[in-house]
Amino acid sequence: MTTESGQPVEEVTTSPEGTWEVQVEEAGKYKVTLDPSTLPQNAEVRGGNNTRTPTVYEGNCSAVLFALQPKGAAGQEQQEDAGGASTFWAQAAQLTFEGLNLGLIIALAALGLSLIYGTTGLTNFAHGELVTLGALLAYGFNVGLGLHLIPAALIAVIAAAVLGYFQDRLFWGQLRRRGTGIIAMMIISIGVALFMRYVFLIFFGGQTESFAQYTAQPGIEIGPISAAPKNLVAMGIELVVLIIVGFALLRTRTGKAARAVADNPALAASSGINVDRVIRIIWTGGGAIAALAGIMLALSQNLKYTMGQEILLLIFAGVTLGGLGTAFGALVGSLVVGLFIQVSTLWVPPELKNVGALAVLIIVLLVRPQGILGRRERIG
């Protein structure tokens, strides 16, 4: 490992698990080089590039990864690609599965955001931090207190629901009573997001962590698809939660009251509905669902203090694409976004995969400005 100017820093050997760590004295750009002669005889660096140039920021860790593959695997893949379309369709099936997995996680997060927007009109930029909060709470109960991940996740979801309740009761509800405008509240939510993000950094740190259980699992082959058991279970949980929330919105008194508040808060209040109580329930449920989305995202991709910020744009894309304020629209829009993000890597570099989803968002909104399941509104 050297500095950007070529000054040697340190030479290290990986552990038996393949991990390594170098402490640097100052922030800056560094050059990390892997010696191919030290690899096992049947392994090589994927792509042939054995050099990485990470940028290390003060107080943060920077991850450097070298993907390995069996020797000759690249040439074998090229021969398979030249021999027919089977490899393409196998990749398409795998990416479709991964897109559905990502889409369901986005849908969970987008559902809470859409419900809050529908009942209050607030575009909450701090919703990504609620996603992060759920993952960090579960990590604290799991790794910090030694609980198994399943009870730790349940406690984290309940704790996030309680925090969501008090967040509205002590903060957002007070702003509504004072007559704070929607634009002002949106700007305040940006400040709340920044505040929460740096609180997470102080207490959690800038490193990437994982839960104590279910981190590495061998894949199960289902036709052309390879899936870790945890992803299949997570997708089942996500589907069940989305179905339960949809049923509650359609069939329960609270759900009908929430839809009435979303349609016309003044008319709902005049008909005897306690609007503040309904909004508080929505904030409680939204906090719990966002926390669950954060746990599922961390289970799939590991966790760090910026994970909610990184997925926030995709959450907004799913909500906007499906139709602002519509719970089922958030589900449909999020699935479309997740699918396009993953499947688009068949044609574009992985670094640009989010661009495909946002391009679809722009195209759909040009044709249908209210979103896929949104309703046209008359102005004037």
Disulfide bonds with the S-S distance in Angstrom:
none
